[in-house]
């Protein structure tokens, strides 16, 4: 989907009280960068220091683009694919599905194809189970912009912060009762830990918590989007998110659950914290040697220099 650059021009991460533009808050700036480390957020977002594009990022973009187009190209073939499935001809049904993927401009070199094929296998299962009912997404990489305000109190005075919430929602599917299930596609690894007491693998709680926050941010976008934005994106303004989940095809892992109110609370708390840091102009380091080792700003972060933590 083409990006709305005009909307982005109205906001900035370099915001300060009294700035003419809105403070921009996106899913990754809030739930990844700021949550991970306010200092990292400062380097990346406020100082606009570039981080090198990694293979993982390139792979993610390629897979997301392909899946977005898949849902467009598969539309005229759906009836045929379903008939083949019902005639027990899964092999041909699958090959018709695969033909609905766009041809990449450059050959895939980062494992995109395996991920896409796994994802299509799951979609074929879903098509068979639903018999096509609500199969196509009502949200397909839709970009949502919300311009709003939040108030905070400092030194007994109430201040208003103009905020621009922006984000592109992977996928939303309509449920039978008209509500929406949001689904996020990830191309990386899923994380589990061995539970010694129960002697079984358990989902990593931090990973689950992180995913829930991402999904709650999407829900926040939809909740706050003006009616005309919802209608422009082909959505009903009364649509409510009731469920969410995530696909990790590289790990053969899918998860879905009812939405969690506490995840939304956690996102709201993060927004309040972020505003608090802007208002005080302090973005402290959150040093933890294991995570900091992967930070692109390790070399320029005072907190990460050896003599400050040995
Ligand atoms: S090295 Fe660690 S503390 Fe420093 S900016 Fe990066 S994540 Fe934050």
Boltz pocket constraint, residues with backbone or C-beta under 6 A from the ligand:
constraints:
  - pocket:
      binder: B
      contacts: [[A, 36], [A, 37], [A, 38], [A, 39], [A, 40], [A, 285], [A, 286], [A, 287], [A, 288], [A, 291], [A, 292], [A, 295], [A, 296], [A, 297], [A, 298], [A, 301], [A, 302], [A, 303], [A, 304]]
      max_distance: 6.0
